[in-house]
Structure formats: structure tokens, C-alpha cells
Amino acid sequence: MSKRPRRNHAPTFKAKVALEALRGEQTIVELSERYQVHPNQITDWKKQLLEHASEVFSKDRPPEQGPIVKDLHAKIGQLSMENDFLSNALGRIGDASAKK
């Protein structure tokens, strides 16, 4: 018997399923069949939603960190140098094969 590969669910999917579980319009078993997720997983997501719901409205939330511009500029420089090097190397290979 082969195991099903582990799935990673997006946070929006988890929130959607947990909110439906909180509404109570369907049972946990019905939701698990509908979304093909184990009932215990839905229960865990529901608990996490209830525990962390107050953080959505708190003013003491840390600001969301975006990418650091300095690091991104360094990465762009590195990639452009690699691109230049490889295009020059490829040009030399093409010249060598043309001489034959």
C-alpha cells in the first residue's frame, strides 16, 4: 500500500475551512469529505483560528516586513554578473566550434 504524498495547504484554504467549521452549517466529517482533509486537521485549524483571531484586531501587531531592498539589489547584481559571464563563455564556445 502506497502512502499519499504530504500536502501543504495554503493559509487562505485553512482559513476558509476553519471559518466554515465555525459556522456549524456542516459537521466536521462533512467538511472533511468535501475538502478531503482529515477531521482532526480541521479541528486543529479551527482551534488555531480561535486562538489567534484577536491578533487581527490588535494595534500592537508588528508591521509586516517586506523584502529588504539592499539584499534584493545585491542579488540582482550577482545574477547580472553571472549572466554576463555565462553569455561570454557561451560566445567563446560558439566561436571555437565555428573555426573547425
N, C-alpha and C positions, 0 to 999 in steps of 0.2 A: 504494500500500500504506500503510495507516494503522498508526501505532505504537500499541502497547498503553500505556495510561497508567502512569506510575510508581506502584508500590505501596510503601507503608510498612508494614513488618511489626512487630508488637508484640514487645517483648523476650521475653515468655513463649513466643511462637511460635518465635523464633530459638533460644531455649534448648532447646526441645523437639526441633527438627530437629537441632541440633548434638549433643545427647545421643544421639539415635538414630544419627547418623553415627559417634559414638564407639563405640557398642555393636558396630557392624560386622555386625549381623544382615542388613542390606541394603546394597547398593552405593550409592555416591553418586548414580549415574544412576537407580537405582530410587527413591531418596528424592526426587530432583528431579522425577521424573514423578508421584510420589504427592502431593507438596506443591505442584507446579507452580512450582518455583523453579529458577533456573539452577544447575547443578552447582558452578560457581565460587563462587557465593554461599554455598552450603552449606559448601564448603571454608573460606571466609573466616570464617564463623560458628564453625566447629569450631576454627580457629586462635585466634580471639578467646576462646573458652571455655577453651581450654587455657592461654592466656597469663594470663588474669585469674581463674582458679579459686582461686589461693592467696589472693586478696583476700577471698574469702568467709570464710576462717577466720582472717584476721589480726586482732589485737587493736588495731592502730593505725589502724583504719578511722575516718574522720571520722564523727561522728554524723549521722544523716540529718536534714537540715534540713526542717522543716515550714514552712507558710506563716507569715509574720510577722504576729502578731495586730494590731499597731499599724497596719500597712498595710491589713489587712482592715477594721478599724474605720473608717479614713478612707474606704475605698471604699464601705462601707455608708452613711456619712454623705452622701457625694457622690450616690449613687444615690437616697437618700431625698429629698434636696433637689430633684433633677431630677424625681422622680416627683411631688412636691408642686407644683412649678412647672407641669409639663405638665397635671396634673389641674385646676389653677386656670385655666390657659389654655383647656383644653377646656370647662370650665364657662362661661367667658365667651363662647366661640363658640356654645355651646348657648343661652345667654340671648339673644344678639343675633339668632339665627335665629328664636327664639320670638316676638320682638317684631314681626316682619314680618307 
